[in-house]
């Protein structure tokens, strides 16, 4: 899946906050395909799950169905298997919910409640573009993230870009079955608000300040 959620934006009913302005050459989610040929076509659900992530105008963003996810990966020649969708789609949705939960931690106490809470304006998947922090961690010997998103969040008219690096690992004991995810979520340092938030977070972490 390139660009985050594999939703065809030529369809106006496909509500997913993804900006498809770039087309990376690799899919961040194709790595979770089993690669095993299916003996028969498993039925694909067209049901879509509503996220907990508010839209800028009204309601919440809606995740793609199994059928949409499969069709998008097939269009991009990733050889998806229908049976894999029952695993990949819930993982995709859960990981995005975790990303939003981490953003809510950053935004806590910053006044978003005054206008009904923060909203996700859009996001862009950048699986082939390493963030400066990810590149630095790779130099230190850490594995590369399997995906990167940039999320634009609106807080009562103030927009903040968040960088999210997605990492995978395995729990101890049963590496084949206990796939785990680590999300490194933080405001980008491209404006004064992001710099202020990161500074407050740093000093709060090391000196016990109550600021984010």
Secondary structure, DSSP 8 states (H G I E B T S, - for coil): --SSS---TTSTT----B--S---SS-SSGGGS-----SS---------EEEEE-SSSSEEE---HHHHHHHHHHTT----GGGHHHHHHHHHHHHHHHHHHHHHHHTTSSGGGGTS-EEEEEEE-TT---HHHHHHHHTT----SEEEEEEEEETTEEEEEEEEEEEEE-TT-TTT-EEEEEEEEE-SSSHHHHHHHHHHHHHHHH--S--
